[in-house]
């Protein structure tokens, strides 16, 4: 089993309920087990700022999946919950990002870990620092190294 850290966010519909449902679905997956959860914070939108604030949180999971399979599981949960990808950085019913996967560095056309913008986003780093300060510090260090 490997460890990974995911970021969750939502700002339309019933964001808190949707995040809790995403947690339930993630933990129900046979190859994903949530081991730590941050609190839920409210943050201003990033990138596209003319929308409602977001609720965000981070979780730590143990998983038997590799990084791409974990991404696919997250995307399947988003889709099953009704997420439509129509606008970059736009409103989200639910968003589940793979922020880090162990201390793996991976760049593919589908996934980059650590998440390439995590170090710039307090809505990712603040909840991550709550549950895994060493991971947040590692992500910041990777950004400095380029």
PyMOL commands that set and color helices and strands:
alter all, ss='L'
color gray80, all
select helices_A, chain A and resi 15-28+67-80+118-120+122-131+133-145
alter helices_A, ss='H'
color red, helices_A
select strands_A, chain A and resi 2-10+32-37+41-43+54-63+95-101+106-107+112-113
alter strands_A, ss='S'
color yellow, strands_A
deselect
rebuild
show_as cartoon
